[in-house]
Amino acid sequence: VTFFPAMLSLPAGSSATFFCNVSMENDSELEYSLNWYKETNHSQAQKIAGISHNDLQRKTEKYLVTNHTGVFKMEILNLHQSDSGSYYCGLIAFFEPNKVIESNRSHLVVTAALEMTNPTEEPEIEEGNLPDHIKPVFLSILLLAGSVVLLIFGYITLINHPDGVSLQKEEKPTMVPVPTVDYGVLEFQVDQQAHVPQETWLVSHTEYATIVFPEEKPATPE
């Protein structure tokens, strides 16, 4: 009867698995039962589980024993630090119920439980304290935004400044027609049939007229 592995060190909350191998080369039809024992600080051994060679499995709240045809697996569930100690199996043949064939001892050490951490959780970034690899990118964005604002401001200033070069399309002023005024002397024809000497004509009054010519100025008479 052999018991293995010889040494286990596991954290609290996990499970420990031992195997007990029973060799039946000469007595393959031998009926027997198998017990598991625990020793703590070389004290009196205490039976913690047992199974018959005909049973397939035995389960309690703390222990699970499975028969794999000559190889028995014992699992200690939900380990606590008080489970630390030495374990071994003992074979009891039915024809010799008072005789126990003991295996070698295996040692179990239960350590403190591991702290559960999430490897995918990213560290929180404190406000106002950016990581080193983000700072250059952030400064580049600020510089680019500032350059764009300056270009827009300069463009607006250049257009609206009175001495600046206007980039807008110049609009032609509205053409308002201005009338042209020309003054001249009008001669009124005299009835040619009246045979009155020219020197006897009397000037009764003089009339003046203002003639407005639209757009084009007419030719001035000689």
Disulfide bonds with the S-S distance in Angstrom:
Cys20-Cys89 2.02
